[in-house]
Amino acid sequence: MLSHISFACPGCRRTLKASVQFVGRSCRCPRCGHLVVVPPRAPSEEAAVLVMDDGFRRSKPTTFPN
């Protein structure tokens, strides 16, 4: 699971990053001072995690004969 979320400031469009624990809370953009509410994670970000984790884990390294 992703521990951070990236989003744009509506005032200056700077990309901001916050921990997911702050979703729904407000903060100020460090660049322009605009009051920003940390949005929930986009469904596309959740889907990216599911696509990248196929659940396959190797128990031993594969060795090839010479």
All heavy atoms as TSV, in Angstrom:
chain	resi	resn	atom	element	x	y	z
A	1	MET	N	N	0.837	-1.180	0.000
A	1	MET	CA	C	0.000	0.000	0.000
A	1	MET	C	C	0.881	1.242	0.000
A	1	MET	O	O	1.905	1.297	0.670
A	1	MET	CB	C	-0.897	-0.027	1.229
A	1	MET	CG	C	-1.853	1.117	1.276
A	1	MET	SD	S	-3.049	0.791	2.572
A	1	MET	CE	C	-3.636	2.399	2.799
A	2	LEU	N	N	0.479	2.227	-0.736
A	2	LEU	CA	C	1.222	3.474	-0.782
A	2	LEU	C	C	1.035	4.238	0.514
A	2	LEU	O	O	-0.065	4.328	1.040
A	2	LEU	CB	C	0.732	4.339	-1.950
A	2	LEU	CG	C	0.928	3.759	-3.338
A	2	LEU	CD1	C	0.260	4.640	-4.377
A	2	LEU	CD2	C	2.388	3.619	-3.649
A	3	SER	N	N	2.107	4.825	1.029
A	3	SER	CA	C	2.002	5.556	2.273
A	3	SER	C	C	1.861	7.056	2.060
A	3	SER	O	O	1.591	7.786	2.990
A	3	SER	CB	C	3.214	5.259	3.153
A	3	SER	OG	O	4.394	5.653	2.486
A	4	HIS	N	N	2.059	7.516	0.818
A	4	HIS	CA	C	1.933	8.936	0.509
A	4	HIS	C	C	1.017	9.137	-0.697
A	4	HIS	O	O	0.863	8.257	-1.517
A	4	HIS	CB	C	3.300	9.553	0.209
A	4	HIS	CG	C	4.142	9.704	1.429
A	4	HIS	ND1	N	4.933	8.694	1.895
A	4	HIS	CD2	C	4.295	10.735	2.289
A	4	HIS	CE1	C	5.552	9.108	2.988
A	4	HIS	NE2	N	5.177	10.334	3.249
A	5	ILE	N	N	0.455	10.318	-0.755
A	5	ILE	CA	C	-0.406	10.688	-1.874
A	5	ILE	C	C	0.122	11.988	-2.458
A	5	ILE	O	O	0.567	12.873	-1.729
A	5	ILE	CB	C	-1.874	10.821	-1.413
A	5	ILE	CG1	C	-2.785	11.143	-2.571
A	5	ILE	CG2	C	-2.021	11.849	-0.320
A	5	ILE	CD1	C	-4.253	11.048	-2.222
A	6	SER	N	N	0.145	12.091	-3.770
A	6	SER	CA	C	0.573	13.316	-4.460
A	6	SER	C	C	-0.647	13.980	-5.065
A	6	SER	O	O	-1.526	13.304	-5.597
A	6	SER	CB	C	1.571	12.990	-5.564
A	6	SER	OG	O	2.744	12.451	-5.021
A	7	PHE	N	N	-0.692	15.319	-4.990
A	7	PHE	CA	C	-1.815	16.079	-5.527
A	7	PHE	C	C	-1.339	17.490	-5.837
A	7	PHE	O	O	-0.287	17.917	-5.359
A	7	PHE	CB	C	-2.989	16.087	-4.540
A	7	PHE	CG	C	-2.620	16.604	-3.174
A	7	PHE	CD1	C	-2.874	17.923	-2.821
A	7	PHE	CD2	C	-2.017	15.776	-2.250
A	7	PHE	CE1	C	-2.529	18.397	-1.571
A	7	PHE	CE2	C	-1.670	16.242	-0.986
A	7	PHE	CZ	C	-1.930	17.563	-0.649
A	8	ALA	N	N	-2.106	18.189	-6.654
A	8	ALA	CA	C	-1.729	19.542	-7.070
A	8	ALA	C	C	-2.421	20.583	-6.204
A	8	ALA	O	O	-3.593	20.437	-5.855
A	8	ALA	CB	C	-2.096	19.764	-8.529
A	9	CYS	N	N	-1.697	21.639	-5.882
A	9	CYS	CA	C	-2.288	22.784	-5.181
A	9	CYS	C	C	-3.213	23.491	-6.167
A	9	CYS	O	O	-2.804	23.800	-7.283
A	9	CYS	CB	C	-1.194	23.737	-4.713
A	9	CYS	SG	S	-1.829	25.327	-4.113
A	10	PRO	N	N	-4.467	23.771	-5.777
A	10	PRO	CA	C	-5.366	24.469	-6.696
A	10	PRO	C	C	-4.980	25.930	-6.925
A	10	PRO	O	O	-5.405	26.538	-7.893
A	10	PRO	CB	C	-6.737	24.367	-6.024
A	10	PRO	CG	C	-6.471	24.012	-4.614
A	10	PRO	CD	C	-5.131	23.365	-4.552
A	11	GLY	N	N	-4.128	26.475	-6.065
A	11	GLY	CA	C	-3.707	27.867	-6.215
A	11	GLY	C	C	-2.576	28.064	-7.204
A	11	GLY	O	O	-2.630	28.923	-8.071
A	12	CYS	N	N	-1.515	27.237	-7.082
A	12	CYS	CA	C	-0.327	27.433	-7.926
A	12	CYS	C	C	0.040	26.204	-8.753
A	12	CYS	O	O	1.003	26.231	-9.498
A	12	CYS	CB	C	0.860	27.847	-7.054
A	12	CYS	SG	S	1.432	26.559	-5.914
A	13	ARG	N	N	-0.700	25.096	-8.615
A	13	ARG	CA	C	-0.491	23.838	-9.342
A	13	ARG	C	C	0.796	23.113	-8.951
A	13	ARG	O	O	1.214	22.179	-9.626
A	13	ARG	CB	C	-0.516	24.051	-10.863
A	13	ARG	CG	C	-1.780	24.715	-11.393
A	13	ARG	CD	C	-3.062	24.054	-11.002
A	13	ARG	NE	N	-3.147	22.695	-11.509
A	13	ARG	CZ	C	-4.007	21.791	-11.088
A	13	ARG	NH1	N	-4.869	22.081	-10.165
A	13	ARG	NH2	N	-4.010	20.570	-11.585
A	14	ARG	N	N	1.441	23.524	-7.856
A	14	ARG	CA	C	2.631	22.812	-7.390
A	14	ARG	C	C	2.203	21.421	-6.914
A	14	ARG	O	O	1.163	21.253	-6.292
A	14	ARG	CB	C	3.270	23.568	-6.235
A	14	ARG	CG	C	4.478	22.849	-5.683
A	14	ARG	CD	C	5.099	23.600	-4.553
A	14	ARG	NE	N	6.269	22.873	-4.071
A	14	ARG	CZ	C	7.130	23.345	-3.202
A	14	ARG	NH1	N	6.957	24.549	-2.708
A	14	ARG	NH2	N	8.141	22.629	-2.822
A	15	THR	N	N	3.027	20.413	-7.190
A	15	THR	CA	C	2.730	19.066	-6.726
A	15	THR	C	C	3.092	18.971	-5.252
A	15	THR	O	O	4.224	19.253	-4.862
A	15	THR	CB	C	3.521	18.024	-7.528
A	15	THR	OG1	O	3.148	18.119	-8.902
A	15	THR	CG2	C	3.233	16.611	-7.040
A	16	LEU	N	N	2.107	18.586	-4.456
A	16	LEU	CA	C	2.299	18.424	-3.022
A	16	LEU	C	C	2.233	16.946	-2.681
A	16	LEU	O	O	1.611	16.164	-3.402
A	16	LEU	CB	C	1.208	19.179	-2.252
A	16	LEU	CG	C	1.083	20.667	-2.559
A	16	LEU	CD1	C	-0.114	21.253	-1.831
A	16	LEU	CD2	C	2.355	21.401	-2.174
A	17	LYS	N	N	2.862	16.559	-1.589
A	17	LYS	CA	C	2.854	15.167	-1.154
A	17	LYS	C	C	2.506	15.148	0.325
A	17	LYS	O	O	3.020	15.958	1.098
A	17	LYS	CB	C	4.232	14.554	-1.370
A	17	LYS	CG	C	4.294	13.065	-1.111
A	17	LYS	CD	C	5.714	12.553	-1.161
A	17	LYS	CE	C	6.050	12.023	-2.514
A	17	LYS	NZ	N	7.342	11.334	-2.539
A	18	ALA	N	N	1.614	14.230	0.708
A	18	ALA	CA	C	1.225	14.088	2.110
A	18	ALA	C	C	1.042	12.611	2.434
A	18	ALA	O	O	0.756	11.800	1.559
A	18	ALA	CB	C	-0.073	14.839	2.377
A	19	SER	N	N	1.195	12.289	3.686
A	19	SER	CA	C	0.948	10.926	4.152
A	19	SER	C	C	-0.550	10.647	4.053
A	19	SER	O	O	-1.369	11.543	4.254
A	19	SER	CB	C	1.411	10.788	5.600
A	19	SER	OG	O	1.087	9.522	6.100
A	20	VAL	N	N	-0.928	9.409	3.756
A	20	VAL	CA	C	-2.342	9.066	3.614
A	20	VAL	C	C	-3.113	9.271	4.911
A	20	VAL	O	O	-4.333	9.419	4.887
A	20	VAL	CB	C	-2.548	7.626	3.090
A	20	VAL	CG1	C	-2.077	7.498	1.667
A	20	VAL	CG2	C	-1.886	6.611	3.979
A	21	GLN	N	N	-2.437	9.325	6.031
A	21	GLN	CA	C	-3.130	9.558	7.297
A	21	GLN	C	C	-3.716	10.961	7.393
A	21	GLN	O	O	-4.548	11.232	8.245
A	21	GLN	CB	C	-2.208	9.293	8.481
A	21	GLN	CG	C	-1.095	10.306	8.639
A	21	GLN	CD	C	-0.117	9.930	9.732
A	21	GLN	OE1	O	-0.070	8.791	10.165
A	21	GLN	NE2	N	0.671	10.876	10.163
A	22	PHE	N	N	-3.290	11.874	6.491
A	22	PHE	CA	C	-3.788	13.247	6.502
A	22	PHE	C	C	-4.916	13.503	5.503
A	22	PHE	O	O	-5.327	14.645	5.306
A	22	PHE	CB	C	-2.643	14.228	6.268
A	22	PHE	CG	C	-1.615	14.182	7.364
A	22	PHE	CD1	C	-0.355	13.676	7.137
A	22	PHE	CD2	C	-1.927	14.622	8.641
A	22	PHE	CE1	C	0.585	13.616	8.145
A	22	PHE	CE2	C	-0.999	14.571	9.665
A	22	PHE	CZ	C	0.263	14.060	9.421
A	23	VAL	N	N	-5.430	12.464	4.856
A	23	VAL	CA	C	-6.539	12.617	3.910
A	23	VAL	C	C	-7.713	13.279	4.632
A	23	VAL	O	O	-8.084	12.888	5.736
A	23	VAL	CB	C	-6.954	11.258	3.311
A	23	VAL	CG1	C	-8.275	11.354	2.580
A	23	VAL	CG2	C	-5.868	10.745	2.384
A	24	GLY	N	N	-8.266	14.314	4.007
A	24	GLY	CA	C	-9.399	15.031	4.582
A	24	GLY	C	C	-9.011	16.212	5.456
A	24	GLY	O	O	-9.850	17.038	5.790
A	25	ARG	N	N	-7.750	16.311	5.820
A	25	ARG	CA	C	-7.294	17.436	6.647
A	25	ARG	C	C	-6.827	18.583	5.755
A	25	ARG	O	O	-6.453	18.381	4.614
A	25	ARG	CB	C	-6.149	17.005	7.559
A	25	ARG	CG	C	-6.580	15.996	8.584
A	25	ARG	CD	C	-5.478	15.748	9.548
A	25	ARG	NE	N	-5.808	14.661	10.460
A	25	ARG	CZ	C	-4.985	14.201	11.369
A	25	ARG	NH1	N	-3.788	14.703	11.496
A	25	ARG	NH2	N	-5.366	13.220	12.158
A	26	SER	N	N	-6.835	19.769	6.313
A	26	SER	CA	C	-6.398	20.931	5.537
A	26	SER	C	C	-4.984	21.331	5.936
A	26	SER	O	O	-4.543	21.099	7.062
A	26	SER	CB	C	-7.365	22.094	5.720
A	26	SER	OG	O	-7.479	22.434	7.085
A	27	CYS	N	N	-4.298	21.923	4.974
A	27	CYS	CA	C	-2.941	22.427	5.187
A	27	CYS	C	C	-2.733	23.599	4.249
A	27	CYS	O	O	-3.572	23.894	3.410
A	27	CYS	CB	C	-1.914	21.322	4.931
A	27	CYS	SG	S	-1.927	20.681	3.250
A	28	ARG	N	N	-1.630	24.275	4.394
A	28	ARG	CA	C	-1.307	25.397	3.506
A	28	ARG	C	C	-0.191	24.986	2.555
A	28	ARG	O	O	0.750	24.287	2.940
A	28	ARG	CB	C	-0.851	26.600	4.316
A	28	ARG	CG	C	-1.951	27.137	5.195
A	28	ARG	CD	C	-2.092	28.625	5.008
A	28	ARG	NE	N	-3.218	29.085	5.790
A	28	ARG	CZ	C	-4.333	29.581	5.263
A	28	ARG	NH1	N	-4.461	29.673	3.966
A	28	ARG	NH2	N	-5.305	29.995	6.020
A	29	CYS	N	N	-0.322	25.416	1.309
A	29	CYS	CA	C	0.721	25.160	0.311
A	29	CYS	C	C	1.956	25.958	0.722
A	29	CYS	O	O	1.856	27.164	1.003
A	29	CYS	CB	C	0.237	25.602	-1.068
A	29	CYS	SG	S	1.520	25.520	-2.344
A	30	PRO	N	N	3.122	25.319	0.760
A	30	PRO	CA	C	4.335	26.050	1.140
A	30	PRO	C	C	4.765	27.105	0.117
A	30	PRO	O	O	5.474	28.033	0.460
A	30	PRO	CB	C	5.392	24.955	1.279
A	30	PRO	CG	C	4.857	23.771	0.581
A	30	PRO	CD	C	3.366	23.900	0.548
A	31	ARG	N	N	4.289	26.987	-1.119
A	31	ARG	CA	C	4.669	27.949	-2.142
A	31	ARG	C	C	3.773	29.188	-2.132
A	31	ARG	O	O	4.254	30.307	-2.052
A	31	ARG	CB	C	4.634	27.327	-3.530
A	31	ARG	CG	C	4.971	28.368	-4.617
A	31	ARG	CD	C	4.719	27.865	-6.009
A	31	ARG	NE	N	5.886	27.148	-6.501
A	31	ARG	CZ	C	5.878	26.419	-7.590
A	31	ARG	NH1	N	4.772	26.266	-8.285
A	31	ARG	NH2	N	6.958	25.808	-7.995
A	32	CYS	N	N	2.444	28.987	-2.195
A	32	CYS	CA	C	1.546	30.139	-2.351
A	32	CYS	C	C	0.685	30.422	-1.121
A	32	CYS	O	O	0.029	31.444	-1.048
A	32	CYS	CB	C	0.648	29.955	-3.570
A	32	CYS	SG	S	-0.600	28.658	-3.371
A	33	GLY	N	N	0.659	29.491	-0.151
A	33	GLY	CA	C	-0.116	29.701	1.061
A	33	GLY	C	C	-1.594	29.377	0.932
A	33	GLY	O	O	-2.362	29.582	1.867
A	34	HIS	N	N	-2.005	28.851	-0.220
A	34	HIS	CA	C	-3.411	28.490	-0.449
A	34	HIS	C	C	-3.817	27.378	0.518
A	34	HIS	O	O	-3.044	26.451	0.754
A	34	HIS	CB	C	-3.587	28.029	-1.894
A	34	HIS	CG	C	-5.004	27.870	-2.327
A	34	HIS	ND1	N	-5.734	28.920	-2.822
A	34	HIS	CD2	C	-5.815	26.793	-2.327
A	34	HIS	CE1	C	-6.947	28.482	-3.126
A	34	HIS	NE2	N	-7.021	27.197	-2.826
A	35	LEU	N	N	-5.024	27.472	1.088
A	35	LEU	CA	C	-5.537	26.427	1.963
A	35	LEU	C	C	-5.958	25.237	1.101
A	35	LEU	O	O	-6.769	25.375	0.195
A	35	LEU	CB	C	-6.711	26.939	2.788
A	35	LEU	CG	C	-7.215	25.999	3.873
A	35	LEU	CD1	C	-6.121	25.744	4.909
A	35	LEU	CD2	C	-8.433	26.586	4.545
A	36	VAL	N	N	-5.398	24.075	1.377
A	36	VAL	CA	C	-5.611	22.873	0.569
A	36	VAL	C	C	-6.121	21.749	1.475
A	36	VAL	O	O	-5.629	21.577	2.583
A	36	VAL	CB	C	-4.282	22.416	-0.074
A	36	VAL	CG1	C	-4.468	21.160	-0.893
A	36	VAL	CG2	C	-3.679	23.516	-0.914
A	37	VAL	N	N	-7.111	21.010	1.010
A	37	VAL	CA	C	-7.567	19.810	1.714
A	37	VAL	C	C	-6.936	18.610	1.021
A	37	VAL	O	O	-7.027	18.464	-0.201
A	37	VAL	CB	C	-9.114	19.708	1.685
A	37	VAL	CG1	C	-9.572	18.400	2.330
A	37	VAL	CG2	C	-9.741	20.900	2.386
A	38	VAL	N	N	-6.273	17.758	1.796
A	38	VAL	CA	C	-5.627	16.569	1.230
A	38	VAL	C	C	-6.723	15.645	0.708
A	38	VAL	O	O	-7.577	15.198	1.468
A	38	VAL	CB	C	-4.759	15.852	2.282
A	38	VAL	CG1	C	-4.120	14.597	1.692
A	38	VAL	CG2	C	-3.693	16.798	2.829
A	39	PRO	N	N	-6.718	15.391	-0.606
A	39	PRO	CA	C	-7.789	14.574	-1.206
A	39	PRO	C	C	-7.575	13.080	-0.963
A	39	PRO	O	O	-6.457	12.648	-0.663
A	39	PRO	CB	C	-7.669	14.889	-2.701
A	39	PRO	CG	C	-6.210	15.159	-2.881
A	39	PRO	CD	C	-5.768	15.854	-1.612
A	40	PRO	N	N	-8.633	12.293	-1.111
A	40	PRO	CA	C	-8.446	10.834	-1.011
A	40	PRO	C	C	-7.631	10.337	-2.205
A	40	PRO	O	O	-7.548	11.006	-3.232
A	40	PRO	CB	C	-9.866	10.278	-1.053
A	40	PRO	CG	C	-10.694	11.355	-1.644
A	40	PRO	CD	C	-10.010	12.657	-1.354
A	41	ARG	N	N	-7.047	9.185	-2.043
A	41	ARG	CA	C	-6.255	8.600	-3.121
A	41	ARG	C	C	-7.152	8.302	-4.306
A	41	ARG	O	O	-8.262	7.820	-4.155
A	41	ARG	CB	C	-5.611	7.310	-2.622
A	41	ARG	CG	C	-4.698	6.688	-3.642
A	41	ARG	CD	C	-4.003	5.477	-3.116
A	41	ARG	NE	N	-3.073	5.880	-2.083
A	41	ARG	CZ	C	-2.851	5.174	-0.989
A	41	ARG	NH1	N	-3.490	4.062	-0.782
A	41	ARG	NH2	N	-1.992	5.595	-0.095
A	42	ALA	N	N	-6.658	8.596	-5.494
A	42	ALA	CA	C	-7.416	8.348	-6.722
A	42	ALA	C	C	-7.510	6.846	-6.971
A	42	ALA	O	O	-6.567	6.105	-6.687
A	42	ALA	CB	C	-6.739	9.024	-7.908
A	43	PRO	N	N	-8.628	6.366	-7.535
A	43	PRO	CA	C	-8.745	4.932	-7.849
A	43	PRO	C	C	-7.626	4.436	-8.757
A	43	PRO	O	O	-7.205	3.295	-8.648
A	43	PRO	CB	C	-10.100	4.828	-8.543
A	43	PRO	CG	C	-10.865	6.004	-8.067
A	43	PRO	CD	C	-9.835	7.087	-7.832
A	44	SER	N	N	-7.114	5.290	-9.640
A	44	SER	CA	C	-6.037	4.865	-10.534
A	44	SER	C	C	-4.764	4.554	-9.751
A	44	SER	O	O	-3.999	3.670	-10.126
A	44	SER	CB	C	-5.756	5.934	-11.583
A	44	SER	OG	O	-5.333	7.131	-10.956
A	45	GLU	N	N	-4.517	5.245	-8.639
A	45	GLU	CA	C	-3.350	4.948	-7.817
A	45	GLU	C	C	-3.515	3.591	-7.133
A	45	GLU	O	O	-2.575	2.836	-7.014
A	45	GLU	CB	C	-3.145	6.037	-6.759
A	45	GLU	CG	C	-2.666	7.341	-7.329
A	45	GLU	CD	C	-2.510	8.397	-6.268
A	45	GLU	OE1	O	-3.513	8.752	-5.640
A	45	GLU	OE2	O	-1.362	8.862	-6.085
A	46	GLU	N	N	-4.714	3.280	-6.674
A	46	GLU	CA	C	-4.981	1.975	-6.077
A	46	GLU	C	C	-4.787	0.870	-7.119
A	46	GLU	O	O	-4.203	-0.156	-6.837
A	46	GLU	CB	C	-6.412	1.910	-5.539
A	46	GLU	CG	C	-6.647	2.743	-4.316
A	46	GLU	CD	C	-5.997	2.166	-3.073
A	46	GLU	OE1	O	-5.673	0.968	-3.068
A	46	GLU	OE2	O	-5.802	2.922	-2.120
A	47	ALA	N	N	-5.285	1.096	-8.325
A	47	ALA	CA	C	-5.167	0.093	-9.380
A	47	ALA	C	C	-3.706	-0.156	-9.731
A	47	ALA	O	O	-3.317	-1.286	-9.984
A	47	ALA	CB	C	-5.934	0.537	-10.620
A	48	ALA	N	N	-2.888	0.869	-9.714
A	48	ALA	CA	C	-1.472	0.705	-10.029
A	48	ALA	C	C	-0.805	-0.229	-9.035
A	48	ALA	O	O	0.024	-1.055	-9.394
A	48	ALA	CB	C	-0.776	2.059	-10.050
A	49	VAL	N	N	-1.191	-0.142	-7.782
A	49	VAL	CA	C	-0.616	-1.023	-6.774
A	49	VAL	C	C	-1.029	-2.463	-7.046
A	49	VAL	O	O	-0.220	-3.371	-6.989
A	49	VAL	CB	C	-1.071	-0.593	-5.356
A	49	VAL	CG1	C	-0.627	-1.615	-4.328
A	49	VAL	CG2	C	-0.520	0.775	-5.023
A	50	LEU	N	N	-2.276	-2.676	-7.380
A	50	LEU	CA	C	-2.758	-4.024	-7.639
A	50	LEU	C	C	-2.131	-4.627	-8.887
A	50	LEU	O	O	-1.823	-5.806	-8.918
A	50	LEU	CB	C	-4.285	-4.020	-7.768
A	50	LEU	CG	C	-5.040	-3.623	-6.509
A	50	LEU	CD1	C	-6.522	-3.509	-6.811
A	50	LEU	CD2	C	-4.789	-4.604	-5.389
A	51	VAL	N	N	-1.903	-3.834	-9.909
A	51	VAL	CA	C	-1.302	-4.337	-11.139
A	51	VAL	C	C	0.163	-4.689	-10.914
A	51	VAL	O	O	0.642	-5.703	-11.386
A	51	VAL	CB	C	-1.432	-3.285	-12.266
A	51	VAL	CG1	C	-0.589	-3.666	-13.468
A	51	VAL	CG2	C	-2.884	-3.135	-12.657
A	52	MET	N	N	0.867	-3.876	-10.148
A	52	MET	CA	C	2.290	-4.118	-9.934
A	52	MET	C	C	2.535	-5.303	-9.008
A	52	MET	O	O	3.556	-5.944	-9.090
A	52	MET	CB	C	2.960	-2.871	-9.351
A	52	MET	CG	C	2.994	-1.738	-10.344
A	52	MET	SD	S	3.853	-0.240	-9.847
A	52	MET	CE	C	3.687	-0.148	-8.126
A	53	ASP	N	N	1.610	-5.629	-8.131
A	53	ASP	CA	C	1.782	-6.742	-7.201
A	53	ASP	C	C	0.983	-7.934	-7.710
A	53	ASP	O	O	-0.208	-8.043	-7.492
A	53	ASP	CB	C	1.326	-6.346	-5.806
A	53	ASP	CG	C	1.553	-7.460	-4.805
A	53	ASP	OD1	O	2.262	-8.430	-5.138
A	53	ASP	OD2	O	1.031	-7.357	-3.689
A	54	ASP	N	N	1.666	-8.825	-8.413
A	54	ASP	CA	C	0.971	-9.986	-8.970
A	54	ASP	C	C	0.910	-11.145	-7.969
A	54	ASP	O	O	0.373	-12.199	-8.267
A	54	ASP	CB	C	1.633	-10.447	-10.262
A	54	ASP	CG	C	3.063	-10.932	-10.044
A	54	ASP	OD1	O	3.565	-10.867	-8.908
A	54	ASP	OD2	O	3.683	-11.372	-11.020
A	55	GLY	N	N	1.483	-10.970	-6.775
A	55	GLY	CA	C	1.422	-11.988	-5.753
A	55	GLY	C	C	2.441	-13.106	-5.915
A	55	GLY	O	O	2.530	-13.997	-5.085
A	56	PHE	N	N	3.224	-13.082	-6.979
A	56	PHE	CA	C	4.205	-14.129	-7.217
A	56	PHE	C	C	5.454	-13.871	-6.392
A	56	PHE	O	O	6.033	-12.801	-6.450
A	56	PHE	CB	C	4.572	-14.187	-8.707
A	56	PHE	CG	C	5.610	-15.226	-9.014
A	56	PHE	CD1	C	5.271	-16.559	-9.055
A	56	PHE	CD2	C	6.918	-14.864	-9.242
A	56	PHE	CE1	C	6.224	-17.529	-9.334
A	56	PHE	CE2	C	7.875	-15.812	-9.526
A	56	PHE	CZ	C	7.527	-17.147	-9.574
A	57	ARG	N	N	5.848	-14.831	-5.615
A	57	ARG	CA	C	7.072	-14.725	-4.821
A	57	ARG	C	C	7.882	-15.996	-5.028
A	57	ARG	O	O	7.366	-17.101	-4.931
A	57	ARG	CB	C	6.768	-14.582	-3.326
A	57	ARG	CG	C	5.899	-13.401	-2.987
A	57	ARG	CD	C	6.707	-12.104	-3.083
A	57	ARG	NE	N	5.890	-10.968	-2.710
A	57	ARG	CZ	C	5.267	-10.173	-3.566
A	57	ARG	NH1	N	5.343	-10.382	-4.848
A	57	ARG	NH2	N	4.567	-9.160	-3.141
A	58	ARG	N	N	9.149	-15.839	-5.287
A	58	ARG	CA	C	10.030	-16.990	-5.452
A	58	ARG	C	C	10.610	-17.377	-4.105
A	58	ARG	O	O	11.083	-16.536	-3.371
A	58	ARG	CB	C	11.196	-16.609	-6.358
A	58	ARG	CG	C	11.139	-17.309	-7.651
A	58	ARG	CD	C	12.307	-16.958	-8.463
A	58	ARG	NE	N	11.716	-16.596	-9.741
A	58	ARG	CZ	C	12.364	-16.241	-10.792
A	58	ARG	NH1	N	13.649	-16.131	-10.758
A	58	ARG	NH2	N	11.749	-15.967	-11.896
A	59	SER	N	N	10.597	-18.645	-3.792
A	59	SER	CA	C	11.142	-19.087	-2.516
A	59	SER	C	C	12.664	-19.268	-2.590
A	59	SER	O	O	13.355	-19.067	-1.624
A	59	SER	CB	C	10.485	-20.391	-2.067
A	59	SER	OG	O	10.665	-21.375	-3.051
A	60	LYS	N	N	13.180	-19.667	-3.751
A	60	LYS	CA	C	14.623	-19.856	-3.922
A	60	LYS	C	C	15.047	-19.160	-5.209
A	60	LYS	O	O	14.294	-19.116	-6.164
A	60	LYS	CB	C	14.968	-21.335	-4.066
A	60	LYS	CG	C	14.695	-22.170	-2.872
A	60	LYS	CD	C	15.201	-23.572	-3.168
A	60	LYS	CE	C	14.447	-24.595	-2.362
A	60	LYS	NZ	N	14.849	-25.953	-2.670
A	61	PRO	N	N	16.281	-18.675	-5.229
A	61	PRO	CA	C	16.780	-18.117	-6.492
A	61	PRO	C	C	16.890	-19.205	-7.551
A	61	PRO	O	O	17.218	-20.350	-7.239
A	61	PRO	CB	C	18.166	-17.555	-6.155
A	61	PRO	CG	C	18.299	-17.652	-4.676
A	61	PRO	CD	C	17.219	-18.534	-4.151
A	62	THR	N	N	16.605	-18.863	-8.776
A	62	THR	CA	C	16.722	-19.809	-9.861
A	62	THR	C	C	18.182	-19.926	-10.284
A	62	THR	O	O	18.851	-18.918	-10.474
A	62	THR	CB	C	15.878	-19.360	-11.066
A	62	THR	OG1	O	14.542	-19.211	-10.627
A	62	THR	CG2	C	15.941	-20.353	-12.196
A	63	THR	N	N	18.676	-21.146	-10.413
A	63	THR	CA	C	20.041	-21.350	-10.896
A	63	THR	C	C	19.982	-22.050	-12.242
A	63	THR	O	O	19.151	-22.914	-12.465
A	63	THR	CB	C	20.876	-22.198	-9.907
A	63	THR	OG1	O	20.198	-23.422	-9.686
A	63	THR	CG2	C	21.063	-21.474	-8.589
A	64	PHE	N	N	20.854	-21.662	-13.124
A	64	PHE	CA	C	20.908	-22.230	-14.461
A	64	PHE	C	C	22.232	-22.978	-14.634
A	64	PHE	O	O	23.276	-22.488	-14.229
A	64	PHE	CB	C	20.798	-21.125	-15.516
A	64	PHE	CG	C	19.484	-20.408	-15.459
A	64	PHE	CD1	C	19.364	-19.182	-14.831
A	64	PHE	CD2	C	18.349	-20.961	-16.027
A	64	PHE	CE1	C	18.162	-18.519	-14.759
A	64	PHE	CE2	C	17.128	-20.301	-15.976
A	64	PHE	CZ	C	17.030	-19.088	-15.347
A	65	PRO	N	N	22.201	-24.163	-15.251
A	65	PRO	CA	C	23.457	-24.901	-15.481
A	65	PRO	C	C	24.309	-24.183	-16.523
A	65	PRO	O	O	23.789	-23.523	-17.416
A	65	PRO	CB	C	22.995	-26.266	-15.986
A	65	PRO	CG	C	21.595	-26.082	-16.446
A	65	PRO	CD	C	21.044	-24.902	-15.719
A	66	ASN	N	N	25.599	-24.329	-16.400
A	66	ASN	CA	C	26.513	-23.696	-17.359
A	66	ASN	C	C	26.606	-24.482	-18.614
A	66	ASN	O	O	26.652	-25.494	-18.921
A	66	ASN	CB	C	27.907	-23.532	-16.748
A	66	ASN	CG	C	27.848	-22.540	-15.620
A	66	ASN	OD1	O	26.783	-22.104	-15.212
A	66	ASN	ND2	N	28.993	-22.204	-15.107
